């Protein structure tokens, strides 16, 4: 029996599959653009980039929350849906407090 949360429109499978699509159509795997990218994938793309930016890698140190937010802002309208970025900016203080355990 299929799990509806995985297979439904904008379900987990679509979020995972399409979270590397870019708002301007330059992403992958299908070059979807704008609102043709499922909303969950547009949200996940912003969250994934924010998280990855703050995490250290073998070739670089993680960035601060503020620097990571700036990275996301620079890509608003190209990589990311500007509506999703605006929503992130509205709650950035809440996220920062949560990250700091406040």
C-alpha positions, 0 to 999 in steps of 0.5 A: 500500500503506498504511503500518501505523504510520499506520493501525494502532490507536493508530497515528500517525494516531490520535495526531495526530487525538486529541491534543487530546482531553481526559481529562475529555471536553472536548477535540476533535475528538470529545469522547472521554474517559478511556481512550477516547482512544488511549494514544499521543494521551494521551502526545502531549498531555502532551508537546505541552503541555510543549513548547509551554509552554517555547517562546516565542510572539510574544505570550509568553515561554517558561516554565521547565521547572519552570513547565511541569511545574507547568502539566501537573500542574494539568491532571492529571485534567482535560486529561491522564490522571493516569497519564501525568502521574505517569509524566512526574513520575517521569522529569522529572529525566531529561528536565531533564538531557537538555534541559540536555545532561547 
